[in-house]
Amino acid sequence: MGILKVIEVLASSTTSWEDAAAQAVAEAGKTVRGIKSVYIQDQSATVVDGKVTEYRCNCKITFAVD
């Protein structure tokens, strides 16, 4: 078994928490190879005038170390 590393990233989306998580993985994937999983540690949202305007998630991304 290889060695795995975990990084923590924050992401946001105006669409959904799922989209925020997908954006976190996509953005991390630009500089990190071998992503194995994403763990959503926390979720929050911004509310303006009684409506959710932004979904936020704190993600832990796991990847293999070469």
Secondary structure in CASP SS format (residue, H / E / C, confidence):
PFRMAT SS
TARGET T0000
AUTHOR 0000-0000-0000
METHOD secondary structure of the structure
MODEL  1
M C 1.00
G C 1.00
I C 1.00
L E 1.00
K E 1.00
V E 1.00
I E 1.00
E E 1.00
V E 1.00
L E 1.00
A E 1.00
S E 1.00
S E 1.00
T C 1.00
T C 1.00
S C 1.00
W H 1.00
E H 1.00
D H 1.00
A H 1.00
A H 1.00
A H 1.00
Q H 1.00
A H 1.00
V H 1.00
A H 1.00
E H 1.00
A H 1.00
G C 1.00
K C 1.00
T C 1.00
V C 1.00
R C 1.00
G C 1.00
I E 1.00
K E 1.00
S E 1.00
V E 1.00
Y E 1.00
I E 1.00
Q E 1.00
D E 1.00
Q E 1.00
S E 1.00
A E 1.00
T E 1.00
V E 1.00
V E 1.00
D C 1.00
G C 1.00
K E 1.00
V E 1.00
T E 1.00
E E 1.00
Y E 1.00
R E 1.00
C E 1.00
N E 1.00
C E 1.00
K E 1.00
I E 1.00
T E 1.00
F E 1.00
A E 1.00
V C 1.00
D C 1.00
END
